[in-house]
Amino acid sequence: FEILRLYRLVADDAIGFLPTIRLYFTSFFFNNLLPGTIGGDSYKVYYLKARARSIGSSIVLVLIERVPGMILLLLIGAMYYLVNLKRMTETLEGFVRGSELPIFEFMVSIGGMAVLTAVSLLAPPTARAKVIHYIRRLLQAFLRFGVPAISEAAGWTLLAHASRLSGFYFLILGVHDVILWGDLLVVLPLVAIISSLPLSLGALGVRESAVTAGLVLFGVIPLNALAVAIL
């Protein structure tokens, strides 16, 4: 689904299906070498710029590939959380009080987001103004792609995440454990965000810790959760 999403987005650049597959897996390779899980996006920007796209247009295309679908998935996860608010609150309280899983890495991930937020708030006004200016330009370029293209990219992203979510669900069943399918709607978007933070090469250790902590949160045995995270 992610390859098809990318193929549809680069259709105007006359990039064939096989070159799109090569572009996808090359960027995936860089994702595993660079900090976080979005390092390969820089290669996509470089590749698209080499095919006569402007740097701004290339960045916006990569953002469209990732952002709309992730926002939609986060909204679905948030709605599921609110619908099951009482159970979610009790689950979270029980996890904090009695979990056998060391959650140091998980807290480091949250701390990383807090540090990034603090840095952005403490930056000099001129630097913040420049960042805001560039964000506005990116948003304008983003909107020039049009609602149909953005909606299609979001749809492919949802299909990709639904496939990944189902894979996690059946892996959990495969290790003879159980979890509600909907609970993964809360776990996986947060894992995706935490894994994108540049805390280790290819998010090694960060992603596994986040997945393990998220699954244990919803009742999966820690050893089984770790096995699923590694797989």
Disulfide bonds with the S-S distance in Angstrom:
none
